[in-house]
Amino acid sequence: MYQKIGAASAAGVTGGLAFTGVNAMWLLLAGFALLAAGTALMRILPRMRKNEL
C-alpha cells in the first residue's frame, strides 16, 4: 500500500491506473451503459422512410 508508484505500475495496467483513480471495470461498465442507452434510443425513435415523405 505504501510502495512507490513504479513498483505498482510494473505489476500491470490496472495497478498503474489505481493511482490515477481510474478503474478498468468502471470504464467497461460506463461503455456498456452508453451502448445500451444508444440502442434503446434507436428502438424508441420513429424511423422515417422514403415513402412517408
N, C-alpha and C positions, 0 to 999 in steps of 0.2 A: 504494500500500500504506500510506503514512503520511499519507493525506489525512484531512480532517475527516469526521465521520460524516454531516454534512449533504450533502456532495458525493456520497458513495456512495449515500445513500438517495434522492437525486434521480434516480439512474440507473434505479431501479425497485424492485420489491418484493424481488427476490432479492438485490439489492445491500444493501438495508436489513436483510434477515434474516441476511445473512452476519455481521453484527456481533453478533447475538444467539446465534449458534451453531446456528440453525435452517436447514436446507436443504430447499427445497420437494420435491426429488427423494426425500429420505428420508421425508418425510411421505406422499407418494404411495405409496411402497413399503410403508410400515407400514400404510396404509389397505388396500392390496391384500392384504397378508398377513392382516389381520384378516378381510377379506371371504372370502378363501379358507378360512381356518380355520372360519369360521362355516358356510359351505356344506358343508364336509367333515363337521362335526358334525351338520348336518341330514341328511346322507345316511347317517351311521353309526347314529344313534339310532333305536331302534324307534318306529314310529308306532302310536298307539292309535286304533282305530276304534270307532265306536259299537256295532257288532255284537259286539265282543270282550268287552265288559263283561258 
